[in-house]
Amino acid sequence: MELLVKGGLSPVEALRTATINPARYLKRENEIGTIESGKIADLILLNANPLQDISNTQNIEAVMFQGHLLNRSKLDKMLLQLKKDAENWSD
């Protein structure tokens, strides 16, 4: 999204390009792409406002995925395990 903003889109346009626009393209905007009652509730919770600085999309506090809240600690553990798995796979 940072590259989209560097290319001339506003932060809100970049966010739409990553959320509602793909949902519309896939004809799934009734299921995904925005936060509304009845939609799939996979969310990324940020520590700072991406409308002020799009790089704030990298400052992730937690993820809600398939009804499970993954806080920063859990995400860090998952990333560490993935790195270990990748290292073992390449040996």
Backbone hydrogen bonds, N-H to C=O, Kabsch-Sander energy under -0.5 kcal/mol:
donor,donor_aa,acceptor,acceptor_aa,energy
5,V,1,M,-2.2
6,K,2,E,-2.7
7,G,3,L,-1.8
8,G,5,V,-1.5
9,L,4,L,-2.3
14,A,10,S,-2.4
15,L,11,P,-2.4
16,R,12,V,-2.2
17,T,13,E,-2.0
18,A,14,A,-1.1
19,T,15,L,-0.8
19,T,16,R,-0.7
21,N,16,R,-2.5
23,A,19,T,-1.4
24,R,20,I,-2.6
25,Y,21,N,-2.5
26,L,22,P,-2.4
27,K,24,R,-1.4
28,R,23,A,-3.3
29,E,23,A,-0.6
31,E,28,R,-2.6
32,I,28,R,-2.5
36,E,34,T,-0.9
39,K,36,E,-1.9
40,I,31,E,-2.4
42,D,40,I,-0.6
43,L,41,A,-0.6
43,L,64,M,-2.0
45,L,62,A,-3.2
46,L,44,I,-0.6
47,N,59,N,-2.5
52,Q,49,N,-0.9
53,D,49,N,-1.4
56,N,53,D,-2.5
57,T,54,I,-2.0
58,Q,55,S,-2.0
59,N,56,N,-1.5
60,I,58,Q,-1.4
61,E,45,L,-3.1
62,A,45,L,-1.6
63,V,70,L,-2.2
64,M,43,L,-2.7
65,F,63,V,-0.6
65,F,68,H,-2.7
68,H,65,F,-1.8
70,L,63,V,-3.4
70,L,68,H,-0.6
71,N,69,L,-0.7
72,R,61,E,-1.0
75,L,71,N,-2.7
76,D,72,R,-2.6
77,K,73,S,-2.0
78,M,74,K,-2.4
79,L,75,L,-2.5
80,L,76,D,-2.3
81,Q,77,K,-2.3
82,L,78,M,-2.3
83,K,79,L,-2.2
84,K,80,L,-2.2
85,D,81,Q,-2.7
86,A,82,L,-2.5
87,E,83,K,-2.3
88,N,84,K,-2.4
89,W,85,D,-2.1
90,S,86,A,-1.8
91,D,87,E,-0.7
